[in-house]
Amino acid sequence: MNDALPLVLQVLPGAWPASNPLIVFGLLLAFGVLGGTLAARIRWLPSITAFMALGLLIGPSGIGLLSKEALLNSRILVDIALGLILFRLGGSLHPQRTLKNRRLVVTSVVESLATAIAIGSLLMLFGAGAGVAVLAASMAVSSSPAVLVHVAEELHARGTIVEGAKALVAGNNLLSFVFFSLALPVALLGAQFDVVGAWALPAYQLLGAVLVAAVVSVLVTQIARLTRSADSHYRFALVVGAVTLALGLAKALEVSGLFAGLCLGIGCRWLQGRTRLTRIEFGGGGDVFFVILFVFAGAKINLMQVWEVLPLAMAFVATRTAVKFVTVYLASRAYGVSHRSATGQGLLLVPMAGLAIGLVQTSTGLMPEYAGPVAAIVLASVAIFETLGPPVAAFALRYGGAVPVKES
């Protein structure tokens, strides 16, 4: 018995086991469901806010059940969740029909340019360099698709205000990545990159993501055409596979996976034909991804970082909110949209999260020292937007008349 004891001890772990993606996955879902249950019992509390609150509780800024390393190693879970949401959002944009929608194009371009100019000017006023200002300004253009999609589904919101907001958010994210690709050479030149490399790298990332999306779009829409009405339940699995494949190829080729996911949705909408691949309902399977995304977002909030740059982050939030709301409202009213619908659509563009975080990671990977100030400002602002975004979106949908009376 004594001889066997050392052998047993060799099998047992020598210390408390480190977290791995499976442990993180389980904790995110368990505490996410707990948050959703609390939200169901507290009528005024949006479920996203509850998800994030529980995430903050178990994250590094809370009781520490999830460490920074564990969250970093489990990033793939969030990439898939965000990729699916961006796919769905991209599916709301049919390229030909979108370009013919003058109101949508004008509103999206004017609002995006105004946001970028306002945020860039604000940061330079606070003493930021040109590289930091243009990068952060391009990220500020993006809006959160996850908040819009989840809150709209939770409230059973329908109608033109929801579809219009989805198209505007998709346009925001598309233009945000284009602006980022144009801003990146300025920052890279400031970080001592050569001229050719400073322009070639953003062009490669932009065109590479589009190419990945195009190839995967053709593949999955051809497979979808083989399915019949009785096989429609397989289409959700096909979409998950398509998004995962696009993310994997993007990572292998070192291009933007998030932009590839958005372009994948646009490509599938263009090529889907009778399959209506971009119109599938995520159902209970989709809830898993939403829960993971928002609990993870709460766990990632760094309260110390937010506190350190709080004045600038608050100015960033106030400026971006005001510019987005005013420009969308005025442009919508100019095209004959009602006051309530214009107000609702303007407010639905306020939340900011996923793509901005992805662009921060891209800039940090290319120039770690130079991107530090960008990360601090943008991530602190994202933490504020993620906290305020869900109740703002819920109010916007109710005020705009998109929510059925029984849900109001």
Backbone torsions as a table, in degrees:
resi	resn	phi	psi	omega
1	MET	NA	-45.7	-180.0
2	ASN	-65.2	-35.4	179.6
3	ASP	-67.9	-30.4	-177.7
4	ALA	-78.5	-20.3	-174.8
5	LEU	-60.5	-48.2	178.8
6	PRO	-59.2	-33.7	179.8
7	LEU	-64.7	-41.7	178.5
8	VAL	-65.2	-42.8	-179.0
9	LEU	-63.5	-30.6	178.5
10	GLN	-67.2	-29.6	-179.1
11	VAL	-76.5	-36.1	-177.2
12	LEU	-72.4	149.4	177.2
13	PRO	-63.8	142.3	-177.6
14	GLY	-78.2	-15.1	179.9
15	ALA	-149.9	176.5	177.6
16	TRP	-58.9	127.1	-174.3
17	PRO	-61.3	140.2	178.3
18	ALA	-73.6	151.9	178.2
19	SER	-67.2	149.2	174.2
20	ASN	-134.5	170.0	-176.5
21	PRO	-55.1	-31.5	179.9
22	LEU	-69.7	-40.8	176.5
23	ILE	-63.7	-44.8	179.2
24	VAL	-60.7	-44.1	179.5
25	PHE	-57.6	-46.7	-179.8
26	GLY	-64.7	-43.5	180.0
27	LEU	-66.2	-40.8	179.0
28	LEU	-60.3	-44.5	-179.0
29	LEU	-70.3	-42.9	-177.8
30	ALA	-61.9	-50.3	-179.0
31	PHE	-73.5	-27.3	175.4
32	GLY	-65.2	-43.8	177.4
33	VAL	-63.9	-38.7	176.3
34	LEU	-60.2	-43.6	177.8
35	GLY	-63.9	-41.4	177.7
36	GLY	-63.2	-37.0	177.8
37	THR	-65.5	-41.8	177.1
38	LEU	-62.7	-41.9	-179.6
39	ALA	-64.0	-34.9	179.3
40	ALA	-67.2	-27.5	-179.3
41	ARG	-90.7	-20.7	177.7
42	ILE	-110.4	98.2	-166.8
43	ARG	-58.0	-35.3	-175.7
44	TRP	-81.1	-7.9	-174.4
45	LEU	-92.3	114.4	175.9
46	PRO	-64.1	143.8	-176.7
47	SER	-63.1	-34.2	179.4
48	ILE	-61.3	-42.4	178.4
49	THR	-60.9	-40.8	178.4
50	ALA	-65.9	-42.7	177.5
51	PHE	-57.0	-47.6	-176.6
52	MET	-69.0	-35.8	178.6
53	ALA	-63.3	-42.9	178.0
54	LEU	-68.8	-34.8	175.9
55	GLY	-63.5	-44.1	177.1
56	LEU	-60.4	-38.5	-179.4
57	LEU	-61.6	-43.0	-174.9
58	ILE	-93.0	-3.8	-178.0
59	GLY	-85.0	-175.7	-178.5
60	PRO	-59.6	-29.2	178.6
61	SER	-83.2	-5.9	178.7
62	GLY	-110.5	-126.4	-176.8
63	ILE	-83.3	-6.3	171.4
64	GLY	79.9	22.6	174.7
65	LEU	-60.9	-32.6	176.5
66	LEU	-113.5	122.9	179.9
67	SER	-88.4	169.1	177.1
68	LYS	-61.0	-40.3	-179.1
69	GLU	-65.3	-41.4	179.9
70	ALA	-63.8	-41.3	178.5
71	LEU	-65.9	-41.2	179.9
72	LEU	-63.3	-42.3	-178.6
73	ASN	-71.9	-15.8	-178.3
74	SER	-106.1	16.1	-176.6
75	ARG	-58.7	-27.6	-178.5
76	ILE	-58.7	-33.0	179.5
77	LEU	-61.9	-42.4	-178.8
78	VAL	-73.9	-36.4	178.6
79	ASP	-59.7	-42.3	178.7
80	ILE	-66.0	-44.8	180.0
81	ALA	-60.4	-47.4	-178.9
82	LEU	-69.5	-35.3	177.2
83	GLY	-61.1	-40.6	177.9
84	LEU	-65.0	-40.5	-179.5
85	ILE	-68.4	-40.9	177.5
86	LEU	-66.7	-36.0	174.9
87	PHE	-59.0	-46.9	-178.6
88	ARG	-63.9	-39.2	179.4
89	LEU	-68.2	-43.4	177.2
90	GLY	-59.8	-30.3	178.4
91	GLY	-66.5	-13.0	177.7
92	SER	-84.2	-5.8	-178.8
93	LEU	-112.4	106.2	169.2
94	HIS	-88.7	119.6	-171.8
95	PRO	-50.6	-49.4	-176.4
96	GLN	-67.4	-45.1	-178.5
97	ARG	-68.0	-36.1	-180.0
98	THR	-63.6	-44.9	-179.2
99	LEU	-65.1	-25.2	178.0
100	LYS	-82.6	-13.7	179.9
101	ASN	-87.5	91.2	-172.9
102	ARG	-61.7	-41.3	-179.1
103	ARG	-59.9	-44.6	-179.2
104	LEU	-63.7	-46.6	-177.5
105	VAL	-64.5	-48.4	-178.0
106	VAL	-63.3	-47.0	-179.1
107	THR	-60.4	-45.8	-177.0
108	SER	-64.7	-45.8	-177.8
109	VAL	-67.7	-46.6	-178.8
110	VAL	-62.6	-46.7	-178.9
111	GLU	-64.0	-41.1	-178.9
112	SER	-66.8	-44.5	178.3
113	LEU	-63.3	-42.8	180.0
114	ALA	-62.6	-41.5	179.1
115	THR	-63.3	-46.9	-178.8
116	ALA	-61.9	-44.6	-179.1
117	ILE	-65.4	-43.2	-178.2
118	ALA	-64.6	-46.0	-178.6
119	ILE	-69.2	-41.0	177.4
120	GLY	-60.0	-43.6	179.1
121	SER	-65.1	-41.1	179.1
122	LEU	-59.7	-47.4	-176.8
123	LEU	-67.2	-37.4	177.5
124	MET	-68.5	-32.0	175.2
125	LEU	-63.9	-34.1	178.1
126	PHE	-82.4	2.8	175.5
127	GLY	96.1	10.0	178.8
128	ALA	-74.0	149.9	176.3
129	GLY	-72.4	168.2	-177.4
130	ALA	-61.6	-40.9	-179.1
131	GLY	-62.5	-46.7	178.5
132	VAL	-62.8	-43.0	-176.5
133	ALA	-63.6	-46.0	-176.2
134	VAL	-71.6	-34.9	177.9
135	LEU	-66.3	-49.4	-179.7
136	ALA	-63.7	-36.2	179.3
137	ALA	-64.4	-40.4	179.3
138	SER	-66.3	-36.1	178.4
139	MET	-69.8	-33.4	-178.7
140	ALA	-65.9	-21.3	179.9
141	VAL	-66.6	-32.2	-175.5
142	SER	-67.3	153.5	175.7
143	SER	-127.2	159.8	-175.5
144	SER	-84.3	112.6	175.7
145	PRO	-72.9	-31.6	-174.5
146	ALA	-65.0	-42.9	179.9
147	VAL	-63.1	-46.7	-179.7
148	LEU	-60.2	-50.8	-175.9
149	VAL	-63.9	-45.6	-175.5
150	HIS	-69.6	-45.8	-178.9
151	VAL	-64.9	-39.5	178.4
152	ALA	-62.2	-41.4	179.1
153	GLU	-69.9	-39.3	-179.2
154	GLU	-62.8	-36.8	-178.8
155	LEU	-94.5	1.8	-177.5
156	HIS	56.2	37.7	-179.1
157	ALA	-74.1	140.3	-178.9
158	ARG	-142.2	168.0	171.9
159	GLY	111.0	-175.9	-174.1
160	THR	-65.6	-31.1	-179.6
161	ILE	-64.6	-38.5	179.6
162	VAL	-70.3	-48.9	-179.0
163	GLU	-64.6	-40.0	177.9
164	GLY	-64.1	-41.3	179.1
165	ALA	-66.3	-39.3	177.8
166	LYS	-61.2	-43.8	179.5
167	ALA	-64.6	-40.3	178.9
168	LEU	-66.8	-40.8	178.6
169	VAL	-65.2	-41.7	176.8
170	ALA	-61.4	-43.4	177.2
171	GLY	-63.1	-39.3	175.6
172	ASN	-56.4	-49.5	-176.5
173	ASN	-68.7	-35.8	176.6
174	LEU	-63.3	-49.0	-179.6
175	LEU	-68.8	-33.2	178.0
176	SER	-59.9	-43.5	-179.6
177	PHE	-70.0	-37.2	176.9
178	VAL	-63.5	-45.7	178.1
179	PHE	-61.9	-40.4	178.8
180	PHE	-61.5	-41.6	179.6
181	SER	-65.0	-32.1	177.3
182	LEU	-78.7	-31.2	-179.3
183	ALA	-78.7	-28.4	-174.5
184	LEU	-58.9	-41.9	178.0
185	PRO	-58.2	-37.0	178.3
186	VAL	-60.7	-45.4	-179.3
187	ALA	-69.4	-40.7	-178.7
188	LEU	-66.0	-39.0	176.9
189	LEU	-64.1	-37.1	176.1
190	GLY	-67.5	-24.8	178.5
191	ALA	-94.2	21.4	174.2
192	GLN	70.9	25.7	171.3
193	PHE	-77.6	153.2	174.5
194	ASP	-74.9	160.8	-172.9
195	VAL	-61.0	-45.7	-178.0
196	VAL	-62.6	-46.7	180.0
197	GLY	-64.6	-36.5	-178.5
198	ALA	-64.7	-31.5	178.7
199	TRP	-93.5	-32.7	-176.5
200	ALA	-70.3	-38.2	-176.7
201	LEU	-63.3	-50.8	177.7
202	PRO	-61.8	-38.5	179.3
203	ALA	-63.1	-41.2	178.5
204	TYR	-63.5	-43.9	-178.7
205	GLN	-65.1	-39.5	180.0
206	LEU	-68.6	-54.2	-177.0
207	LEU	-69.9	-33.8	178.3
208	GLY	-63.7	-41.6	178.1
209	ALA	-64.3	-40.7	178.2
210	VAL	-63.8	-42.0	-179.8
211	LEU	-64.7	-44.5	177.2
212	VAL	-58.1	-46.7	-179.9
213	ALA	-61.9	-40.4	-178.9
214	ALA	-64.4	-45.2	-179.2
215	VAL	-63.5	-47.2	-178.9
216	VAL	-67.5	-36.4	178.6
217	SER	-60.2	-46.9	179.3
218	VAL	-61.3	-44.7	-178.4
219	LEU	-61.2	-52.3	-172.9
220	VAL	-73.6	-32.1	178.0
221	THR	-70.4	-32.2	175.3
222	GLN	-67.0	-40.2	176.6
223	ILE	-66.0	-41.8	-179.0
224	ALA	-61.7	-32.3	179.6
225	ARG	-65.5	-22.1	179.5
226	LEU	-79.5	-16.3	-179.0
227	THR	-80.2	147.5	177.1
228	ARG	-105.6	179.6	-179.5
229	SER	-57.5	-39.1	-179.2
230	ALA	-69.8	-16.7	-178.4
231	ASP	-100.4	9.8	-173.0
232	SER	-61.5	-24.9	-179.4
233	HIS	-68.1	-14.5	177.7
234	TYR	-80.1	-13.9	-172.1
235	ARG	-69.2	-31.9	176.6
236	PHE	-63.3	-43.4	177.3
237	ALA	-61.6	-37.1	179.2
238	LEU	-65.7	-39.8	178.6
239	VAL	-65.5	-44.9	178.0
240	VAL	-59.8	-43.5	178.3
241	GLY	-62.8	-40.8	-179.6
242	ALA	-64.4	-45.3	-179.8
243	VAL	-64.5	-43.9	179.6
244	THR	-62.9	-42.3	178.1
245	LEU	-62.9	-44.0	179.2
246	ALA	-62.3	-42.7	178.5
247	LEU	-63.8	-41.4	179.8
248	GLY	-64.3	-45.0	178.2
249	LEU	-65.0	-39.7	179.0
250	ALA	-62.4	-41.5	178.9
251	LYS	-66.1	-41.8	-179.6
252	ALA	-63.8	-36.5	-178.1
253	LEU	-92.1	-2.1	179.0
254	GLU	58.9	48.0	172.0
255	VAL	-119.2	175.2	-175.1
256	SER	-73.4	115.6	177.6
257	GLY	-69.1	-37.0	-179.0
258	LEU	-67.1	-42.4	177.6
259	PHE	-67.1	-35.2	176.1
260	ALA	-63.0	-39.5	178.3
261	GLY	-63.7	-41.8	178.0
262	LEU	-64.7	-46.2	179.5
263	CYS	-66.9	-30.4	176.7
264	LEU	-62.1	-43.6	177.3
265	GLY	-61.8	-42.4	178.7
266	ILE	-63.7	-44.5	-179.6
267	GLY	-63.5	-42.9	179.7
268	CYS	-66.7	-36.0	177.0
269	ARG	-62.7	-37.9	-178.8
270	TRP	-70.3	-38.0	-170.7
271	LEU	-102.9	-5.4	-167.1
272	GLN	-66.7	-28.7	-178.9
273	GLY	60.5	-134.1	-176.1
274	ARG	-75.8	-11.9	-173.6
275	THR	-70.9	-24.4	-178.9
276	ARG	49.8	45.3	-175.0
277	LEU	-60.9	-34.4	-177.5
278	THR	-82.8	-1.6	-178.3
279	ARG	-105.7	9.3	-178.5
280	ILE	-68.5	150.8	175.7
281	GLU	-89.4	131.9	179.9
282	PHE	-73.1	-31.3	177.5
283	GLY	60.5	-149.0	-178.2
284	GLY	-62.8	-33.5	177.7
285	GLY	-63.0	-36.0	178.1
286	GLY	-67.5	-32.4	178.9
287	ASP	-60.0	-35.1	178.9
288	VAL	-57.8	-45.1	-177.3
289	PHE	-70.2	-38.2	177.3
290	PHE	-63.5	-44.7	-179.6
291	VAL	-60.7	-48.2	179.6
292	ILE	-57.1	-47.3	-175.3
293	LEU	-59.5	-46.7	-172.4
294	PHE	-83.3	-33.2	174.4
295	VAL	-66.1	-41.2	177.0
296	PHE	-61.1	-43.2	179.6
297	ALA	-60.5	-41.3	177.4
298	GLY	-65.0	-41.1	-179.5
299	ALA	-65.7	-28.8	-177.2
300	LYS	-80.4	-12.8	-178.0
301	ILE	-63.3	125.6	179.1
302	ASN	-104.0	100.6	-175.2
303	LEU	-62.1	-35.5	179.2
304	MET	-65.8	-41.8	179.9
305	GLN	-64.8	-41.8	178.0
306	VAL	-61.0	-43.0	-177.7
307	TRP	-64.4	-39.1	-176.4
308	GLU	-64.2	-35.3	-177.4
309	VAL	-116.0	25.1	-173.2
310	LEU	-57.2	-46.3	-179.2
311	PRO	-58.7	-45.5	179.9
312	LEU	-68.0	-39.4	178.9
313	ALA	-63.3	-40.8	178.4
314	MET	-64.8	-39.8	176.9
315	ALA	-64.8	-40.0	177.0
316	PHE	-59.9	-48.9	-178.3
317	VAL	-63.0	-46.6	-177.6
318	ALA	-64.4	-44.1	-178.9
319	THR	-65.5	-48.1	-179.1
320	ARG	-61.8	-43.8	-179.8
321	THR	-60.9	-47.7	-177.6
322	ALA	-63.3	-45.3	-176.7
323	VAL	-66.7	-45.4	-179.6
324	LYS	-62.9	-46.4	-177.6
325	PHE	-64.1	-49.3	-175.2
326	VAL	-64.1	-45.2	-177.4
327	THR	-67.0	-42.9	178.8
328	VAL	-65.8	-42.2	-179.7
329	TYR	-61.8	-49.5	-177.3
330	LEU	-66.0	-42.1	179.2
331	ALA	-64.7	-41.6	179.8
332	SER	-65.1	-43.0	179.1
333	ARG	-64.5	-35.5	178.9
334	ALA	-63.9	-27.4	178.6
335	TYR	-96.6	14.4	172.7
336	GLY	87.4	12.1	178.2
337	VAL	-75.2	143.3	-178.0
338	SER	-65.2	159.6	-179.5
339	HIS	-56.9	-46.6	-176.6
340	ARG	-67.3	-42.4	179.5
341	SER	-66.3	-41.3	179.0
342	ALA	-64.6	-39.8	177.3
343	THR	-63.7	-46.4	-179.6
344	GLY	-60.9	-46.4	-179.2
345	GLN	-65.8	-37.9	177.7
346	GLY	-62.1	-41.6	-179.6
347	LEU	-72.4	-29.4	-178.3
348	LEU	-70.5	-14.3	176.8
349	LEU	-90.1	-2.7	-176.5
350	VAL	-68.4	-46.2	-177.8
351	PRO	-57.9	142.8	179.4
352	MET	-138.5	133.2	-179.8
353	ALA	-159.2	-93.4	-162.6
354	GLY	-49.3	-59.3	-175.9
355	LEU	-64.6	-37.1	178.8
356	ALA	-59.8	-42.2	178.5
357	ILE	-64.3	-42.0	178.7
358	GLY	-62.0	-39.9	179.0
359	LEU	-70.1	-34.4	174.4
360	VAL	-60.9	-45.1	180.0
361	GLN	-63.0	-38.6	178.3
362	THR	-62.8	-47.4	-178.8
363	SER	-66.7	-36.0	179.1
364	THR	-66.5	-38.6	179.0
365	GLY	-66.5	-31.0	-178.2
366	LEU	-83.4	-36.9	-175.8
367	MET	-148.3	78.3	-172.5
368	PRO	-53.9	-45.2	-176.4
369	GLU	-70.7	-42.5	-175.1
370	TYR	-70.3	-33.4	-174.8
371	ALA	-84.1	-4.4	-178.5
372	GLY	-55.2	-51.2	178.7
373	PRO	-61.5	-36.4	178.3
374	VAL	-61.8	-47.2	-178.9
375	ALA	-61.1	-44.3	-178.2
376	ALA	-61.2	-46.6	-177.3
377	ILE	-68.0	-50.5	-173.8
378	VAL	-68.6	-44.2	-177.5
379	LEU	-68.0	-36.5	175.6
380	ALA	-64.7	-40.5	178.1
381	SER	-66.3	-40.3	177.7
382	VAL	-60.2	-40.6	178.8
383	ALA	-59.5	-40.2	178.2
384	ILE	-69.4	-44.8	-179.7
385	PHE	-63.2	-38.5	179.9
386	GLU	-67.4	-29.2	178.1
387	THR	-76.1	-43.6	-176.7
388	LEU	-85.4	-24.4	-172.1
389	GLY	-57.7	-50.7	-177.3
390	PRO	-58.9	-49.3	177.9
391	PRO	-64.8	-33.4	177.0
392	VAL	-64.6	-44.0	179.5
393	ALA	-64.1	-41.2	178.9
394	ALA	-62.6	-43.5	177.7
395	PHE	-62.5	-43.3	-177.8
396	ALA	-61.3	-42.9	-179.6
397	LEU	-66.8	-40.7	179.0
398	ARG	-68.4	-44.9	-177.9
399	TYR	-65.8	-35.2	-179.6
400	GLY	-77.7	-4.8	177.5
401	GLY	80.6	20.1	-178.6
402	ALA	-88.4	-11.2	-175.6
403	VAL	-100.1	129.3	176.3
404	PRO	-56.3	151.7	-175.5
405	VAL	-56.0	-41.1	-177.0
406	LYS	-66.0	-22.8	178.8
407	GLU	-89.6	-17.4	-176.9
408	SER	-73.6	NA	NA
